[in-house]
Amino acid sequence: MNWFFRVFRKTNVSRLERAQNRIDQGAEQFRQAAEALPAAQARVFWDLAAASTNLRNEIARTPDMITPLRKIIFFYLPKMAELSLRWARLSAQDPFTEVGAADQQEFHSYLSILENALSVCKMRRHDELERVMAAFQTQLRRLDG
């Protein structure tokens, strides 16, 4: 009977894997949105996909950043990606309607949100490096002194 529970047991996925999967899904939806539009309109969606991928890579380097960014990773990013894909599909259905910069302003704000999240990760890594270097310098002074 014990083998039965092992066969059907749910495998535990780490927070890092869940975060990376969620970011990958969002990046894929941004890519799909970009592919559904003409090149002039698709630029912001390609940038969003790239920013998502950069965020994923930064989260992989510093997994402790998942907690402060959890709302962005698990709620806002999937919603932004879903809305972008819906907008792109609706826009592609009517190719004769001119899309202006004001129509894509919301998506540019999405891009700034993702870029700010990425910069927070990088600053945190930089701050940790500064603390380690300060501690290292303190140790060196103790050895010299």
Solvent accessible surface area in square Angstrom, and as a share of the most:
residue,aa,sasa,rsa
1,M,157,0.70
2,N,101,0.52
3,W,154,0.54
4,F,85,0.35
5,F,122,0.51
6,R,141,0.51
7,V,97,0.56
8,F,145,0.61
9,R,157,0.57
10,K,174,0.74
11,T,115,0.67
12,N,151,0.77
13,V,64,0.37
14,S,57,0.37
15,R,102,0.37
16,L,50,0.25
17,E,89,0.40
18,R,115,0.42
19,A,0,0.00
20,Q,24,0.11
21,N,78,0.40
22,R,87,0.32
23,I,0,0.00
24,D,56,0.29
25,Q,109,0.49
26,G,1,0.01
27,A,2,0.01
28,E,81,0.36
29,Q,52,0.23
30,F,0,0.00
31,R,79,0.29
32,Q,69,0.31
33,A,0,0.00
34,A,2,0.02
35,E,123,0.55
36,A,41,0.32
37,L,15,0.07
38,P,81,0.51
39,A,93,0.72
40,A,96,0.74
41,Q,31,0.14
42,A,2,0.01
43,R,145,0.53
44,V,3,0.02
45,F,0,0.00
46,W,95,0.33
47,D,41,0.21
48,L,0,0.00
49,A,4,0.03
50,A,53,0.41
51,A,7,0.05
52,S,0,0.00
53,T,46,0.27
54,N,72,0.37
55,L,0,0.00
56,R,66,0.24
57,N,60,0.31
58,E,1,0.00
59,I,0,0.00
60,A,43,0.33
61,R,140,0.51
62,T,11,0.06
63,P,63,0.40
64,D,72,0.37
65,M,2,0.01
66,I,5,0.03
67,T,62,0.36
68,P,74,0.47
69,L,11,0.05
70,R,122,0.44
71,K,133,0.56
72,I,35,0.18
73,I,0,0.00
74,F,53,0.22
75,F,108,0.45
76,Y,104,0.39
77,L,0,0.00
78,P,28,0.18
79,K,94,0.40
80,M,10,0.04
81,A,0,0.00
82,E,53,0.24
83,L,84,0.42
84,S,0,0.00
85,L,13,0.07
86,R,140,0.51
87,W,56,0.20
88,A,0,0.00
89,R,134,0.49
90,L,118,0.59
91,S,21,0.14
92,A,43,0.33
93,Q,139,0.62
94,D,71,0.37
95,P,95,0.60
96,F,192,0.80
97,T,76,0.44
98,E,155,0.69
99,V,27,0.16
100,G,37,0.36
101,A,85,0.66
102,A,90,0.69
103,D,74,0.38
104,Q,16,0.07
105,Q,112,0.50
106,E,101,0.45
107,F,10,0.04
108,H,81,0.36
109,S,47,0.30
110,Y,19,0.07
111,L,24,0.12
112,S,51,0.33
113,I,73,0.37
114,L,0,0.00
115,E,87,0.39
116,N,91,0.47
117,A,3,0.02
118,L,20,0.10
119,S,47,0.31
120,V,63,0.36
121,C,0,0.00
122,K,100,0.42
123,M,112,0.50
124,R,91,0.33
125,R,89,0.33
126,H,100,0.44
127,D,66,0.34
128,E,58,0.26
129,L,104,0.52
130,E,93,0.41
131,R,150,0.55
132,V,94,0.54
133,M,89,0.40
134,A,53,0.41
135,A,57,0.44
136,F,110,0.46
137,Q,88,0.39
138,T,47,0.27
139,Q,94,0.42
140,L,78,0.39
141,R,148,0.54
142,R,167,0.61
143,L,148,0.74
144,D,126,0.65
145,G,100,0.97
